[in-house]
Amino acid sequence: MSLRLYLILLLALVSVSSTSLIIRVLPSVPALTMAFWRMLIASALLWIYSSFKKQKPLSEKHLNQVAVAGVFLGLHFACFFWGVRNTSIANATLLGNTGPVFTVALTFLIYRIISKKVFFSLLMALFGVLFIQKSEMNSDSTAFAGNIVSLLSGFCIAVVYMAAKNIRKKNSTISYSRSLFFFASLTIALVCFLTNVSLFSFEPKDFLWFLILGFVPSILGHNSLNYTLKFLSPTAVASVPLGEPIIASLIGWVLFGELIPLNYFIGAPFVLIGICLILLFSKKDKEG
């Protein structure tokens, strides 16, 4: 794998790791409202970019497929943001990043193949994440619903990556992501309507944070991951955000002076080595 691809994955990891920290800055904004504006702004920014640098439009067949992927991406963000508010950030981050577990399961169910090397590398990374966050994991029964919804968000992002695997072969990242994010925003808007959550329940000063959410974790983060789907398997791409607890802890230390616990230094090597092995063992267009 080229150095350029590694740098893009590193950029994506650092960018998506900012999400939970920004959520903490906006405690009064409903989670679904935040998720809606994140996706809508990300889509709008990519469409504006497209007006300067023309992109080949999606075919009708691929547009329909992206619409389905967009629905699951919208559900992923709606579930993750809601989960962060209804369980601990550690729980939501761990369970929301179970995407690679589901991609392995879906790959086996659909293609009847599974790479043992990738599977055991994934277990190593998950062990590291669990070890890092074990002291913050919330086992309180009142957080049960938040945990289940966070786990559901992991399943939804796995479906998105599985669906994108073939779409990205024949379409540019911008054409794919601008439509994907738009359909995701529509899905979240529908969820807001059904749950009686206002899309405008925020103060004007909060909109700056929405712009940051739309650009940093969405475009620099998820859009970069969408780019790598053309070269890596869904499991490899979905495994990268497993490093989020490591980056989020470092950012928390730098910005908020939060102490980094000892279990971080024990678990982090397992996560990083596991992710690197998954990337090493993953081949283009297939698992393993």
ABEGO torsion letter per residue (X at the ends): XBAAAAAAAAAAAAAAAAAAAAAAABAABBAAAAAAAAAAAAAAAAAAAAAABBBBBBBAAAAAAAAAAAAAAAAAAAAAAAAAAABBAAAAAAAAAAAAAAAAAAAAAAAGBBBAAAAAAAAAAAAAAAAAAAAABBABAAAAAAAAAAAAAAAAAAAAAAAAAAAAAABBAAAAAAAAAAAAAAAAAAAAAAAGBBAABBBAAAAAAAAAAAAAAAAABAAAAAAAAAABBAAAAAAAAAAAAAAAAAAAAAAAGBBBBAAAAAAAAAAAAAAAAAAAABBBGBBX
